[in-house]
């Protein structure tokens, strides 16, 4: 009796299951074949998924770690490095100067001819600058202990700003306490997010950082190539045609630190006026050097200074002091006094450096023979270096930055730099001539080829120039001859 009841129950259950699987709502046709029971399977899978989700995940038994386990975990833990690992090339120790960085200096206890310092006018150690600094130190002390807007303005700062503006023929100028901070601050003060900056691909790192801090859209053109600049301006003008309230800038160096080339300002002005861009010109390496009286690129090309919107310069080169300045219209200068970070938040330039800058400009004004001597020295060095068969001179004939590049590159930037540094080390060690290969920081995005850079000074004697060219010719023949 019991067996019959169980058998009936099983048969009934099977009949219901068969009915459920054969129902029209559970059928599916896949590639022409009838498949039954998919609804049942889907419900079954849903039940399984809900069951698994309801289960608690596995947890290890709760017990405190033993001291041994803690020690083992601590030994195994490796913290993330604070800085990336440095390869052998980045472990570079430059020669250390043991005296003033004049035309001659002392390195490793030896007197050497110095072509590694941008002392263009030979004013380092000039007696008038030393006397000016001594007087300022006695009167003002060393530092200012405050930003310009918070009781850090001293009368000598105002005198220096007025002297620079008078020298360049501009309405006003503004002083910064550090040369690079001039570019860091002036560019972001005027160009903001959404604005357009067209910059030469060879600009130095100070300008690169100012471009980055501005958060503007930056477009680079080929180095000192006016066709590339023209095409770039044309493309931008077409792309943003009709866009309102868009500020557009061209940023160039007057004399490029990374190549020794001089920017063709007359052509840049024509393009600026054609496409209605503003110009920011950095004169760090041309101020006190180019032009008949050292007034820079505008004087060199005979371009009115009013054609430029902003001029910046570091004072650590020709003027042999420190700090920087920006000059232009009164509105341009006043705007920076309120919105330029390097001016507003940095302690002002030490008064003795401002006094030295005034004196350096006075010395330049009173001694035009300094520029005559500098240009003569550049020509003499050019003549000697042009005889070296393995090098080509990439710089402009009037540039005090004489830039040597390999005629035959190895095809590798690192290998080229290694050869050039080997040459620089040997001319220093064997002939007491101090030159520098253009090693760049990992932050520097300049893509120009590396080379050996010689800074010519009005303080160099003709014998110094001959010594440098002869030493480089001899050592280059040995080093590059061994590599061929």
C-alpha beads as a LAMMPS data file, in Angstrom:
LAMMPS data file: protein, C-alpha beads

484 atoms
483 bonds

1 atom types
1 bond types

-500.0 500.0 xlo xhi
-500.0 500.0 ylo yhi
-500.0 500.0 zlo zhi

Masses

1 110.0

Atoms # bond

1 1 1 0.000 0.000 0.000
2 1 1 2.779 2.395 1.044
3 1 1 4.847 1.476 -2.017
4 1 1 1.911 2.202 -4.316
5 1 1 1.417 5.669 -2.731
6 1 1 5.129 6.600 -3.143
7 1 1 5.079 5.357 -6.723
8 1 1 1.996 7.480 -7.506
9 1 1 3.632 10.572 -5.934
10 1 1 6.810 10.124 -7.985
11 1 1 4.840 9.588 -11.198
12 1 1 2.736 12.711 -10.516
13 1 1 5.851 14.788 -9.849
14 1 1 7.481 13.592 -13.068
15 1 1 4.315 14.415 -15.003
16 1 1 4.368 17.993 -13.635
17 1 1 8.029 18.416 -14.468
18 1 1 7.474 17.100 -17.984
19 1 1 4.525 19.433 -18.378
20 1 1 6.617 22.415 -17.186
21 1 1 9.431 21.586 -19.565
22 1 1 7.104 21.070 -22.525
23 1 1 5.039 24.215 -21.934
24 1 1 5.181 26.692 -24.852
25 1 1 6.536 29.443 -22.591
26 1 1 9.604 27.338 -21.786
27 1 1 10.520 26.533 -25.332
28 1 1 13.177 28.331 -27.319
29 1 1 14.369 27.940 -30.880
30 1 1 18.131 28.292 -31.383
31 1 1 19.518 27.944 -34.915
32 1 1 16.356 26.086 -35.950
33 1 1 16.405 23.577 -33.044
34 1 1 13.702 23.446 -30.374
35 1 1 15.125 23.679 -26.875
36 1 1 12.723 23.059 -24.019
37 1 1 12.943 23.800 -20.346
38 1 1 15.078 26.926 -20.466
39 1 1 12.754 28.742 -18.061
40 1 1 13.159 26.000 -15.491
41 1 1 16.927 26.104 -15.843
42 1 1 17.016 29.882 -15.496
43 1 1 14.936 29.759 -12.314
44 1 1 17.178 27.032 -10.934
45 1 1 20.320 29.078 -11.680
46 1 1 18.764 32.167 -10.059
47 1 1 18.094 30.177 -6.895
48 1 1 21.710 28.944 -6.857
49 1 1 23.071 32.509 -7.321
50 1 1 20.893 33.856 -4.496
51 1 1 22.035 31.005 -2.271
52 1 1 25.714 31.731 -2.945
53 1 1 25.279 35.455 -2.366
54 1 1 23.651 34.809 0.982
55 1 1 26.661 32.867 2.245
56 1 1 29.237 34.704 4.342
57 1 1 32.701 35.067 2.832
58 1 1 35.482 33.156 4.459
59 1 1 37.231 34.906 7.269
60 1 1 40.326 33.652 8.981
61 1 1 39.940 32.835 12.609
62 1 1 40.091 35.930 14.801
63 1 1 43.230 35.823 16.858
64 1 1 45.962 38.382 17.482
65 1 1 49.210 38.041 15.522
66 1 1 52.179 36.798 17.465
67 1 1 55.277 38.969 17.819
68 1 1 57.114 36.602 15.497
69 1 1 54.450 36.976 12.799
70 1 1 54.533 40.776 13.171
71 1 1 58.316 40.790 12.805
72 1 1 58.119 38.594 9.720
73 1 1 55.545 40.882 8.094
74 1 1 57.668 43.930 8.884
75 1 1 60.743 42.271 7.382
76 1 1 58.810 41.435 4.202
77 1 1 57.342 44.943 3.767
78 1 1 59.097 47.125 1.198
79 1 1 58.032 50.812 1.095
80 1 1 57.475 52.642 -2.176
81 1 1 60.620 54.663 -3.080
82 1 1 60.405 58.388 -2.392
83 1 1 62.202 59.116 -5.668
84 1 1 62.799 56.964 -8.759
85 1 1 66.062 55.061 -8.852
86 1 1 68.921 56.976 -10.455
87 1 1 70.878 55.415 -13.250
88 1 1 74.632 55.863 -13.612
89 1 1 74.256 58.805 -16.021
90 1 1 72.365 60.865 -13.440
91 1 1 75.117 60.454 -10.840
92 1 1 77.010 63.449 -12.164
93 1 1 79.249 65.638 -10.043
94 1 1 80.148 68.883 -11.844
95 1 1 83.503 70.560 -11.189
96 1 1 83.479 72.857 -8.160
97 1 1 84.762 76.434 -8.477
98 1 1 87.048 77.587 -5.667
99 1 1 87.132 81.271 -6.594
100 1 1 85.008 83.885 -8.379
101 1 1 83.550 82.733 -11.706
102 1 1 85.529 85.253 -13.750
103 1 1 87.361 84.718 -17.065
104 1 1 89.875 82.743 -15.025
105 1 1 88.888 80.692 -11.993
106 1 1 90.243 77.918 -9.793
107 1 1 89.027 74.318 -10.163
108 1 1 90.624 71.480 -8.194
109 1 1 93.363 73.833 -7.079
110 1 1 94.345 74.795 -10.660
111 1 1 93.914 78.100 -12.459
112 1 1 91.718 77.454 -15.499
113 1 1 90.302 79.523 -18.347
114 1 1 86.592 79.713 -17.653
115 1 1 84.144 79.293 -20.551
116 1 1 81.403 77.788 -18.371
117 1 1 80.042 80.988 -16.744
118 1 1 77.759 83.497 -18.507
119 1 1 79.886 86.449 -17.408
120 1 1 79.460 88.170 -20.778
121 1 1 80.761 91.623 -19.871
122 1 1 83.412 90.402 -17.446
123 1 1 81.815 92.304 -14.562
124 1 1 82.280 89.582 -11.940
125 1 1 84.767 91.055 -9.514
126 1 1 84.542 94.536 -11.051
127 1 1 85.650 97.044 -8.418
128 1 1 82.691 99.391 -8.906
129 1 1 80.243 96.535 -8.308
130 1 1 82.145 95.426 -5.209
131 1 1 82.125 98.971 -3.811
132 1 1 78.416 99.323 -4.568
133 1 1 77.625 96.073 -2.754
134 1 1 79.774 97.019 0.240
135 1 1 78.016 100.370 0.618
136 1 1 74.573 98.737 0.309
137 1 1 75.473 96.077 2.883
138 1 1 76.544 98.737 5.374
139 1 1 73.365 100.735 4.790
140 1 1 70.675 98.004 4.399
141 1 1 72.179 94.768 5.727
142 1 1 71.913 91.518 3.772
143 1 1 68.253 90.635 3.251
144 1 1 64.917 92.413 3.172
145 1 1 62.958 89.901 5.307
146 1 1 59.672 90.491 3.540
147 1 1 57.856 90.491 0.175
148 1 1 57.535 93.736 -1.723
149 1 1 53.908 94.236 -0.733
150 1 1 54.562 93.544 2.979
151 1 1 57.239 96.031 4.011
152 1 1 59.925 94.445 1.817
153 1 1 60.174 97.375 -0.599
154 1 1 63.368 99.386 -0.117
155 1 1 64.235 102.586 -1.960
156 1 1 67.034 100.877 -3.899
157 1 1 64.435 98.512 -5.426
158 1 1 62.520 101.472 -6.842
159 1 1 65.782 103.031 -8.062
160 1 1 66.732 99.795 -9.834
161 1 1 63.320 99.467 -11.510
162 1 1 63.527 103.055 -12.714
163 1 1 67.099 102.540 -14.001
164 1 1 66.138 99.454 -16.018
165 1 1 63.082 101.185 -17.516
166 1 1 65.190 104.216 -18.453
167 1 1 67.909 102.056 -20.002
168 1 1 65.439 100.113 -22.155
169 1 1 63.140 103.026 -22.922
170 1 1 60.028 101.510 -21.371
171 1 1 57.465 103.194 -19.074
172 1 1 58.058 100.930 -16.056
173 1 1 59.658 97.724 -14.810
174 1 1 59.284 95.296 -11.917
175 1 1 62.009 93.442 -9.989
176 1 1 61.962 89.770 -9.000
177 1 1 64.190 88.202 -6.374
178 1 1 65.272 85.272 -8.530
179 1 1 65.995 85.115 -12.252
180 1 1 63.979 81.993 -13.079
181 1 1 61.033 83.081 -10.931
182 1 1 60.579 85.988 -13.348
183 1 1 59.485 83.597 -16.104
184 1 1 57.718 81.255 -13.652
185 1 1 55.566 84.161 -12.514
186 1 1 55.145 86.561 -15.421
187 1 1 53.737 83.977 -17.851
188 1 1 51.013 82.606 -15.507
189 1 1 50.136 86.167 -14.440
190 1 1 48.883 86.924 -17.955
191 1 1 48.050 83.592 -19.596
192 1 1 45.450 81.379 -17.965
193 1 1 43.614 78.121 -18.584
194 1 1 41.923 78.273 -21.976
195 1 1 44.395 80.764 -23.466
196 1 1 46.790 79.836 -26.280
197 1 1 50.591 80.056 -26.153
198 1 1 52.755 79.391 -29.196
199 1 1 56.324 78.777 -28.049
200 1 1 59.634 77.854 -29.642
201 1 1 60.568 74.221 -28.953
202 1 1 64.054 75.345 -27.844
203 1 1 63.076 77.596 -24.913
204 1 1 64.940 77.046 -21.665
205 1 1 63.486 75.268 -18.659
206 1 1 62.451 78.444 -16.818
207 1 1 60.074 79.321 -19.661
208 1 1 58.899 75.708 -19.959
209 1 1 57.892 75.745 -16.305
210 1 1 56.096 79.076 -16.694
211 1 1 54.123 77.596 -19.603
212 1 1 53.209 74.575 -17.474
213 1 1 52.117 76.677 -14.503
214 1 1 49.898 78.848 -16.709
215 1 1 47.734 75.788 -17.573
216 1 1 47.272 77.328 -21.011
217 1 1 47.094 75.363 -24.241
218 1 1 50.720 75.311 -25.424
219 1 1 51.672 74.662 -29.059
220 1 1 55.358 74.442 -29.994
221 1 1 56.855 75.423 -33.337
222 1 1 60.174 74.258 -34.788
223 1 1 63.209 75.956 -33.337
224 1 1 63.750 79.428 -34.789
225 1 1 61.813 78.392 -37.931
226 1 1 59.594 81.225 -39.147
227 1 1 57.781 79.036 -41.685
228 1 1 56.802 76.693 -38.869
229 1 1 55.700 79.650 -36.718
230 1 1 53.624 81.100 -39.561
231 1 1 51.853 77.786 -40.209
232 1 1 51.211 77.298 -36.498
233 1 1 49.674 80.770 -36.135
234 1 1 47.582 80.212 -39.271
235 1 1 46.235 76.885 -37.959
236 1 1 45.388 78.323 -34.552
237 1 1 43.695 81.377 -36.078
238 1 1 41.545 79.135 -38.281
239 1 1 40.741 76.678 -35.501
240 1 1 39.643 79.322 -32.995
241 1 1 38.016 81.717 -35.457
242 1 1 35.033 83.364 -33.806
243 1 1 36.116 82.414 -30.260
244 1 1 35.632 85.376 -27.948
245 1 1 37.883 86.480 -25.068
246 1 1 40.749 84.237 -26.187
247 1 1 44.203 85.562 -25.325
248 1 1 46.982 84.410 -27.635
249 1 1 50.726 84.720 -27.048
250 1 1 54.010 84.040 -28.814
251 1 1 56.816 83.166 -26.372
252 1 1 60.432 83.228 -27.580
253 1 1 63.952 83.848 -26.298
254 1 1 65.979 86.661 -27.810
255 1 1 69.157 84.582 -27.581
256 1 1 68.488 80.883 -27.034
257 1 1 70.361 79.322 -24.169
258 1 1 69.984 75.841 -25.681
259 1 1 71.390 76.662 -29.128
260 1 1 73.016 80.109 -29.173
261 1 1 70.649 81.145 -31.976
262 1 1 69.185 84.673 -32.157
263 1 1 65.445 85.037 -32.749
264 1 1 64.526 86.961 -35.955
265 1 1 62.479 89.574 -34.139
266 1 1 61.633 91.609 -37.229
267 1 1 59.891 88.606 -38.817
268 1 1 58.181 87.634 -35.555
269 1 1 56.767 91.163 -35.226
270 1 1 55.285 90.936 -38.742
271 1 1 53.616 87.609 -37.903
272 1 1 52.414 88.957 -34.568
273 1 1 50.700 91.887 -36.269
274 1 1 49.279 89.739 -39.080
275 1 1 47.646 87.191 -36.753
276 1 1 47.108 89.540 -33.782
277 1 1 49.063 87.727 -31.108
278 1 1 50.904 89.205 -28.140
279 1 1 54.655 88.659 -27.669
280 1 1 56.560 87.700 -24.526
281 1 1 60.305 87.992 -25.141
282 1 1 62.906 86.653 -22.724
283 1 1 66.153 88.659 -22.898
284 1 1 68.066 86.810 -20.178
285 1 1 71.061 86.112 -22.436
286 1 1 70.774 89.142 -24.735
287 1 1 70.308 91.980 -22.244
288 1 1 73.585 93.882 -22.039
289 1 1 74.948 91.930 -25.009
290 1 1 73.039 92.520 -28.253
291 1 1 72.624 95.875 -29.934
292 1 1 75.108 98.707 -30.316
293 1 1 74.726 99.697 -26.649
294 1 1 73.579 96.407 -25.096
295 1 1 69.870 97.194 -25.015
296 1 1 69.006 93.790 -26.381
297 1 1 67.175 92.310 -29.341
298 1 1 64.999 95.341 -30.075
299 1 1 68.087 97.493 -30.555
300 1 1 69.792 94.717 -32.535
301 1 1 66.962 94.711 -35.111
302 1 1 65.963 98.371 -34.784
303 1 1 62.472 97.410 -33.600
304 1 1 60.652 99.896 -31.316
305 1 1 60.359 98.405 -27.846
306 1 1 56.660 99.364 -27.802
307 1 1 56.022 96.575 -30.325
308 1 1 56.573 94.024 -27.557
309 1 1 54.036 93.317 -24.838
310 1 1 56.373 91.890 -22.188
311 1 1 60.138 91.666 -21.858
312 1 1 61.663 89.512 -19.120
313 1 1 65.294 88.922 -18.195
314 1 1 67.445 87.356 -15.527
315 1 1 70.185 89.632 -14.165
316 1 1 72.645 86.843 -13.368
317 1 1 74.409 86.939 -16.733
318 1 1 75.665 90.193 -18.268
319 1 1 74.983 92.247 -15.118
320 1 1 76.835 89.741 -12.886
321 1 1 74.286 90.076 -10.083
322 1 1 71.095 88.122 -9.287
323 1 1 67.351 88.538 -9.629
324 1 1 65.258 89.315 -12.659
325 1 1 62.935 91.915 -14.096
326 1 1 59.952 92.335 -16.361
327 1 1 59.469 95.581 -18.258
328 1 1 56.717 97.064 -20.386
329 1 1 53.760 99.372 -20.020
330 1 1 52.667 100.675 -16.619
331 1 1 49.528 98.496 -16.777
332 1 1 51.578 95.373 -17.468
333 1 1 53.840 96.104 -14.503
334 1 1 51.054 97.084 -12.093
335 1 1 49.150 93.893 -12.884
336 1 1 52.132 91.803 -11.772
337 1 1 52.387 93.654 -8.462
338 1 1 48.991 92.191 -7.577
339 1 1 48.882 88.822 -9.336
340 1 1 52.425 87.553 -9.934
341 1 1 53.223 84.827 -7.398
342 1 1 57.013 85.286 -7.454
343 1 1 56.623 88.980 -6.682
344 1 1 53.760 88.813 -4.179
345 1 1 54.919 85.858 -2.059
346 1 1 58.746 85.900 -2.258
347 1 1 61.034 87.970 -0.078
348 1 1 62.260 90.890 -2.148
349 1 1 65.645 91.049 -3.840
350 1 1 68.477 91.658 -1.324
351 1 1 69.236 95.395 -1.534
352 1 1 72.948 94.967 -2.312
353 1 1 72.053 92.957 -5.470
354 1 1 69.709 95.705 -6.660
355 1 1 72.490 98.228 -6.032
356 1 1 74.914 96.044 -8.015
357 1 1 72.469 95.886 -10.937
358 1 1 72.224 99.691 -11.071
359 1 1 76.016 99.982 -11.014
360 1 1 76.411 97.315 -13.731
361 1 1 74.075 99.222 -16.070
362 1 1 76.020 102.421 -15.348
363 1 1 79.307 100.648 -16.154
364 1 1 77.853 99.365 -19.422
365 1 1 76.604 102.840 -20.350
366 1 1 79.965 104.403 -19.580
367 1 1 82.095 101.715 -21.276
368 1 1 80.833 100.859 -24.790
369 1 1 84.251 99.294 -25.387
370 1 1 83.047 96.301 -23.341
371 1 1 80.663 95.365 -26.157
372 1 1 83.352 95.992 -28.761
373 1 1 85.725 93.663 -26.915
374 1 1 83.029 91.021 -26.483
375 1 1 82.177 90.997 -30.200
376 1 1 85.867 90.791 -31.098
377 1 1 86.340 87.844 -28.747
378 1 1 83.351 86.035 -30.243
379 1 1 84.804 86.448 -33.745
380 1 1 88.249 85.192 -32.669
381 1 1 86.811 82.089 -30.998
382 1 1 84.544 81.412 -33.984
383 1 1 87.528 81.504 -36.323
384 1 1 89.453 79.008 -34.194
385 1 1 86.570 76.598 -33.580
386 1 1 85.452 76.565 -37.219
387 1 1 88.702 74.705 -38.066
388 1 1 87.715 71.652 -35.992
389 1 1 86.548 69.079 -38.567
390 1 1 84.445 66.964 -36.200
391 1 1 82.362 69.891 -34.897
392 1 1 79.907 72.327 -36.418
393 1 1 79.041 75.671 -34.818
394 1 1 75.279 75.796 -34.331
395 1 1 75.087 79.267 -32.762
396 1 1 74.700 82.703 -34.366
397 1 1 77.995 84.466 -35.273
398 1 1 77.178 87.345 -32.902
399 1 1 76.092 85.178 -29.992
400 1 1 78.303 85.036 -26.867
401 1 1 76.996 81.491 -26.417
402 1 1 79.119 79.511 -28.880
403 1 1 77.485 76.135 -29.349
404 1 1 79.398 73.171 -30.757
405 1 1 77.611 70.068 -32.022
406 1 1 78.932 66.833 -33.449
407 1 1 79.026 66.767 -37.242
408 1 1 78.394 63.021 -37.105
409 1 1 75.990 61.999 -34.384
410 1 1 76.148 58.476 -33.008
411 1 1 72.384 58.303 -33.341
412 1 1 71.944 58.177 -29.574
413 1 1 71.513 61.249 -27.368
414 1 1 73.160 59.446 -24.446
415 1 1 76.159 58.341 -26.498
416 1 1 76.601 61.824 -27.981
417 1 1 76.496 63.349 -24.505
418 1 1 79.012 60.796 -23.214
419 1 1 81.473 61.727 -25.984
420 1 1 81.019 65.451 -25.393
421 1 1 81.466 65.114 -21.634
422 1 1 84.602 63.061 -22.208
423 1 1 85.996 65.882 -24.369
424 1 1 85.030 68.523 -21.772
425 1 1 86.654 66.534 -18.951
426 1 1 89.882 66.047 -20.882
427 1 1 90.326 69.680 -21.951
428 1 1 89.866 70.654 -18.291
429 1 1 92.244 68.030 -16.961
430 1 1 94.929 68.244 -19.657
431 1 1 94.803 71.889 -20.787
432 1 1 93.039 73.739 -17.923
433 1 1 90.196 74.916 -20.172
434 1 1 86.811 74.823 -18.445
435 1 1 83.931 74.148 -20.863
436 1 1 80.624 72.379 -20.286
437 1 1 78.556 69.852 -22.215
438 1 1 74.878 70.787 -22.386
439 1 1 73.647 68.223 -19.886
440 1 1 69.967 68.813 -19.175
441 1 1 67.811 68.087 -16.173
442 1 1 65.242 65.290 -16.366
443 1 1 62.668 68.088 -15.996
444 1 1 63.902 69.861 -19.138
445 1 1 61.750 68.925 -22.137
446 1 1 63.928 70.615 -24.753
447 1 1 64.473 68.255 -27.709
448 1 1 67.384 70.084 -29.346
449 1 1 70.633 68.128 -29.901
450 1 1 73.239 68.247 -27.145
451 1 1 76.559 70.018 -27.593
452 1 1 79.459 71.785 -25.912
453 1 1 78.584 75.317 -24.848
454 1 1 81.190 78.035 -24.455
455 1 1 80.277 81.363 -22.830
456 1 1 82.492 84.114 -24.233
457 1 1 83.383 87.061 -22.000
458 1 1 84.724 90.528 -22.693
459 1 1 87.216 89.675 -19.953
460 1 1 88.873 86.895 -21.975
461 1 1 92.241 87.617 -23.525
462 1 1 93.001 86.575 -27.097
463 1 1 95.415 83.945 -25.771
464 1 1 92.547 82.387 -23.768
465 1 1 90.462 82.045 -26.934
466 1 1 93.302 80.457 -28.927
467 1 1 94.017 78.084 -26.065
468 1 1 90.390 76.931 -25.973
469 1 1 90.088 76.316 -29.718
470 1 1 93.461 74.507 -29.914
471 1 1 92.671 72.332 -26.903
472 1 1 89.232 71.358 -28.237
473 1 1 90.676 70.578 -31.672
474 1 1 93.377 68.330 -30.198
475 1 1 91.146 66.466 -27.737
476 1 1 88.244 66.086 -30.209
477 1 1 90.632 64.462 -32.711
478 1 1 91.756 61.965 -30.046
479 1 1 88.308 61.163 -28.594
480 1 1 86.291 61.135 -31.795
481 1 1 89.129 59.552 -33.764
482 1 1 89.080 56.606 -31.344
483 1 1 85.328 56.243 -31.893
484 1 1 85.488 56.156 -35.707

Bonds

1 1 1 2
2 1 2 3
3 1 3 4
4 1 4 5
5 1 5 6
6 1 6 7
7 1 7 8
8 1 8 9
9 1 9 10
10 1 10 11
11 1 11 12
12 1 12 13
13 1 13 14
14 1 14 15
15 1 15 16
16 1 16 17
17 1 17 18
18 1 18 19
19 1 19 20
20 1 20 21
21 1 21 22
22 1 22 23
23 1 23 24
24 1 24 25
25 1 25 26
26 1 26 27
27 1 27 28
28 1 28 29
29 1 29 30
30 1 30 31
31 1 31 32
32 1 32 33
33 1 33 34
34 1 34 35
35 1 35 36
36 1 36 37
37 1 37 38
38 1 38 39
39 1 39 40
40 1 40 41
41 1 41 42
42 1 42 43
43 1 43 44
44 1 44 45
45 1 45 46
46 1 46 47
47 1 47 48
48 1 48 49
49 1 49 50
50 1 50 51
51 1 51 52
52 1 52 53
53 1 53 54
54 1 54 55
55 1 55 56
56 1 56 57
57 1 57 58
58 1 58 59
59 1 59 60
60 1 60 61
61 1 61 62
62 1 62 63
63 1 63 64
64 1 64 65
65 1 65 66
66 1 66 67
67 1 67 68
68 1 68 69
69 1 69 70
70 1 70 71
71 1 71 72
72 1 72 73
73 1 73 74
74 1 74 75
75 1 75 76
76 1 76 77
77 1 77 78
78 1 78 79
79 1 79 80
80 1 80 81
81 1 81 82
82 1 82 83
83 1 83 84
84 1 84 85
85 1 85 86
86 1 86 87
87 1 87 88
88 1 88 89
89 1 89 90
90 1 90 91
91 1 91 92
92 1 92 93
93 1 93 94
94 1 94 95
95 1 95 96
96 1 96 97
97 1 97 98
98 1 98 99
99 1 99 100
100 1 100 101
101 1 101 102
102 1 102 103
103 1 103 104
104 1 104 105
105 1 105 106
106 1 106 107
107 1 107 108
108 1 108 109
109 1 109 110
110 1 110 111
111 1 111 112
112 1 112 113
113 1 113 114
114 1 114 115
115 1 115 116
116 1 116 117
117 1 117 118
118 1 118 119
119 1 119 120
120 1 120 121
121 1 121 122
122 1 122 123
123 1 123 124
124 1 124 125
125 1 125 126
126 1 126 127
127 1 127 128
128 1 128 129
129 1 129 130
130 1 130 131
131 1 131 132
132 1 132 133
133 1 133 134
134 1 134 135
135 1 135 136
136 1 136 137
137 1 137 138
138 1 138 139
139 1 139 140
140 1 140 141
141 1 141 142
142 1 142 143
143 1 143 144
144 1 144 145
145 1 145 146
146 1 146 147
147 1 147 148
148 1 148 149
149 1 149 150
150 1 150 151
151 1 151 152
152 1 152 153
153 1 153 154
154 1 154 155
155 1 155 156
156 1 156 157
157 1 157 158
158 1 158 159
159 1 159 160
160 1 160 161
161 1 161 162
162 1 162 163
163 1 163 164
164 1 164 165
165 1 165 166
166 1 166 167
167 1 167 168
168 1 168 169
169 1 169 170
170 1 170 171
171 1 171 172
172 1 172 173
173 1 173 174
174 1 174 175
175 1 175 176
176 1 176 177
177 1 177 178
178 1 178 179
179 1 179 180
180 1 180 181
181 1 181 182
182 1 182 183
183 1 183 184
184 1 184 185
185 1 185 186
186 1 186 187
187 1 187 188
188 1 188 189
189 1 189 190
190 1 190 191
191 1 191 192
192 1 192 193
193 1 193 194
194 1 194 195
195 1 195 196
196 1 196 197
197 1 197 198
198 1 198 199
199 1 199 200
200 1 200 201
201 1 201 202
202 1 202 203
203 1 203 204
204 1 204 205
205 1 205 206
206 1 206 207
207 1 207 208
208 1 208 209
209 1 209 210
210 1 210 211
211 1 211 212
212 1 212 213
213 1 213 214
214 1 214 215
215 1 215 216
216 1 216 217
217 1 217 218
218 1 218 219
219 1 219 220
220 1 220 221
221 1 221 222
222 1 222 223
223 1 223 224
224 1 224 225
225 1 225 226
226 1 226 227
227 1 227 228
228 1 228 229
229 1 229 230
230 1 230 231
231 1 231 232
232 1 232 233
233 1 233 234
234 1 234 235
235 1 235 236
236 1 236 237
237 1 237 238
238 1 238 239
239 1 239 240
240 1 240 241
241 1 241 242
242 1 242 243
243 1 243 244
244 1 244 245
245 1 245 246
246 1 246 247
247 1 247 248
248 1 248 249
249 1 249 250
250 1 250 251
251 1 251 252
252 1 252 253
253 1 253 254
254 1 254 255
255 1 255 256
256 1 256 257
257 1 257 258
258 1 258 259
259 1 259 260
260 1 260 261
261 1 261 262
262 1 262 263
263 1 263 264
264 1 264 265
265 1 265 266
266 1 266 267
267 1 267 268
268 1 268 269
269 1 269 270
270 1 270 271
271 1 271 272
272 1 272 273
273 1 273 274
274 1 274 275
275 1 275 276
276 1 276 277
277 1 277 278
278 1 278 279
279 1 279 280
280 1 280 281
281 1 281 282
282 1 282 283
283 1 283 284
284 1 284 285
285 1 285 286
286 1 286 287
287 1 287 288
288 1 288 289
289 1 289 290
290 1 290 291
291 1 291 292
292 1 292 293
293 1 293 294
294 1 294 295
295 1 295 296
296 1 296 297
297 1 297 298
298 1 298 299
299 1 299 300
300 1 300 301
301 1 301 302
302 1 302 303
303 1 303 304
304 1 304 305
305 1 305 306
306 1 306 307
307 1 307 308
308 1 308 309
309 1 309 310
310 1 310 311
311 1 311 312
312 1 312 313
313 1 313 314
314 1 314 315
315 1 315 316
316 1 316 317
317 1 317 318
318 1 318 319
319 1 319 320
320 1 320 321
321 1 321 322
322 1 322 323
323 1 323 324
324 1 324 325
325 1 325 326
326 1 326 327
327 1 327 328
328 1 328 329
329 1 329 330
330 1 330 331
331 1 331 332
332 1 332 333
333 1 333 334
334 1 334 335
335 1 335 336
336 1 336 337
337 1 337 338
338 1 338 339
339 1 339 340
340 1 340 341
341 1 341 342
342 1 342 343
343 1 343 344
344 1 344 345
345 1 345 346
346 1 346 347
347 1 347 348
348 1 348 349
349 1 349 350
350 1 350 351
351 1 351 352
352 1 352 353
353 1 353 354
354 1 354 355
355 1 355 356
356 1 356 357
357 1 357 358
358 1 358 359
359 1 359 360
360 1 360 361
361 1 361 362
362 1 362 363
363 1 363 364
364 1 364 365
365 1 365 366
366 1 366 367
367 1 367 368
368 1 368 369
369 1 369 370
370 1 370 371
371 1 371 372
372 1 372 373
373 1 373 374
374 1 374 375
375 1 375 376
376 1 376 377
377 1 377 378
378 1 378 379
379 1 379 380
380 1 380 381
381 1 381 382
382 1 382 383
383 1 383 384
384 1 384 385
385 1 385 386
386 1 386 387
387 1 387 388
388 1 388 389
389 1 389 390
390 1 390 391
391 1 391 392
392 1 392 393
393 1 393 394
394 1 394 395
395 1 395 396
396 1 396 397
397 1 397 398
398 1 398 399
399 1 399 400
400 1 400 401
401 1 401 402
402 1 402 403
403 1 403 404
404 1 404 405
405 1 405 406
406 1 406 407
407 1 407 408
408 1 408 409
409 1 409 410
410 1 410 411
411 1 411 412
412 1 412 413
413 1 413 414
414 1 414 415
415 1 415 416
416 1 416 417
417 1 417 418
418 1 418 419
419 1 419 420
420 1 420 421
421 1 421 422
422 1 422 423
423 1 423 424
424 1 424 425
425 1 425 426
426 1 426 427
427 1 427 428
428 1 428 429
429 1 429 430
430 1 430 431
431 1 431 432
432 1 432 433
433 1 433 434
434 1 434 435
435 1 435 436
436 1 436 437
437 1 437 438
438 1 438 439
439 1 439 440
440 1 440 441
441 1 441 442
442 1 442 443
443 1 443 444
444 1 444 445
445 1 445 446
446 1 446 447
447 1 447 448
448 1 448 449
449 1 449 450
450 1 450 451
451 1 451 452
452 1 452 453
453 1 453 454
454 1 454 455
455 1 455 456
456 1 456 457
457 1 457 458
458 1 458 459
459 1 459 460
460 1 460 461
461 1 461 462
462 1 462 463
463 1 463 464
464 1 464 465
465 1 465 466
466 1 466 467
467 1 467 468
468 1 468 469
469 1 469 470
470 1 470 471
471 1 471 472
472 1 472 473
473 1 473 474
474 1 474 475
475 1 475 476
476 1 476 477
477 1 477 478
478 1 478 479
479 1 479 480
480 1 480 481
481 1 481 482
482 1 482 483
483 1 483 484
